[in-house]
Amino acid sequence: MNPNQVLGEDNPFEAMHARFDLAANKLGLDAGLYKILRTPDRELTVAIPVLMEDGSTEVFTGYRVQHSLARGPAKGGIRFDPNVTLDEVRALAAWMTWKAAVVNVPFGGGKGGVVCDPSKLSRLELERITRRYTASILDILGPDRDVPAPDMGTDGQVMAWIMDTYSMHARHAATAVVTGKPVGLGGSLGRVEATGRGLMICAREALARLGRKATECTAAVQGAGNVGQVTASYLGKMGVKVVGISDITGAIVDERGLDIQDICSHLARVRTLDGYGKCDRVSNAQLLELPVDILVPAATENVITSRNAPNLKAKLIVEGANGPVTAAADRILDEKGIFVVPDILANAGGVTVSYFEWVQDRMGFFWGQDEVNDKLETIMVRAFHDVVDMAQRFEVSNRIAAYMLGIDRVATITRMRGIYA
Ligand code: NAD
């Protein structure tokens, strides 16, 4: 169990259901749709036997959950992590459904996971796990069925192996089967930065709503992976002073402001913040409670709980990770008057540019970086104000408003399609 988690608040699927129930109730969702949308469409668990470099054989467990296919192919990342559970993947798949609907791109929601620790695997072992996992879930994958993407512990190279494995079986190059691929392989310009860019756009719009100037704000970012690094860089470019960033090894802080570029160079060399000797170190728990204006949890689930929520100082939380706040902590953040940009809105830049990548692959015609960024800007700004306006209209939190928006869009399509019997 993640050391930051609190007993009773550690099941992300229950956390998703708690919010789903509140939003469904507020929408007055009928009982039939409630049952349909609460339940994942399809779940696959596979055993992944792998010949290891030392000659031994290991069997890893992999999951792929398709929560909803109502609006289009399932879309969602694949996570390689030793703590992955089926309930976590179920929650992440459902969040993808609501997220794709919040930004109104024609995808359903899916997610995958393999229980493994990539930091302890050789490149060859990682490739073997990826290819065998892909082969085992092949029947439910495809550009019109289910389109994976990177998540924690996976990257463009893993996507390239998935694309190749799928293509070898399909007997043609099927670039649109995954997104987050290297640009030379049909990836989209701007995809690597997309999630962090979307977070920056949400932070900017939220500060405007709060009447705050970026140049007068400080921020702390939990997680120094793809999302954390890009978000910290963009916040810095906006004029926000980033005073803390962390990874699994702990946090580094400097109240004068961190040199994010230097930290990213260090991470590119040694992969963790451990050994970055130029700043003070604090724990991940302390990082979350720093006296900053903006907090960006961009690592993993359930890090803000009923235990530490009362101690948070930030006025604005922009959720890079999926499910970083437990349902019990929601109420405390509301009472404290913290403006929360919820995960299914804040980190939707990733799925939005994944959608652009899928569209470009299918057209075989590729856009420039400015075109990608401009289209992302339009979608994120519209989604942000749709959610915040809805929150005001229905007098609910931004999180419940985002769920309401997403659920309503999926419910509308499900109603139109009817139930095949
Ligand atoms: P990543 O693997 O690139 O980085 C994860 C970072 O979090 C690393 O720095 C790792 O050390 C740190 N970390 C892991 N567990 C931690 C813990 N318990 N405490 C503190 N730090 C911890 O992953 P990523 O792609 O940056 O994804 C981060 C989060 O953002 C995940 O929740 C993911 O689902 C979500 N997300 C990612 C994308 C994307 O496009 N990559 C899109 C939407 C949401």
Residues whose N, C-alpha, C, O or C-beta is under 5 A from the ligand:
A	BS01	NAD	N2 P150 D151 M152 G153 T195 G223 A224 G225 N226 V227 G228 S246 D247 I248 N284 A298 A299 T300 G320 A321 N322 N347 G350
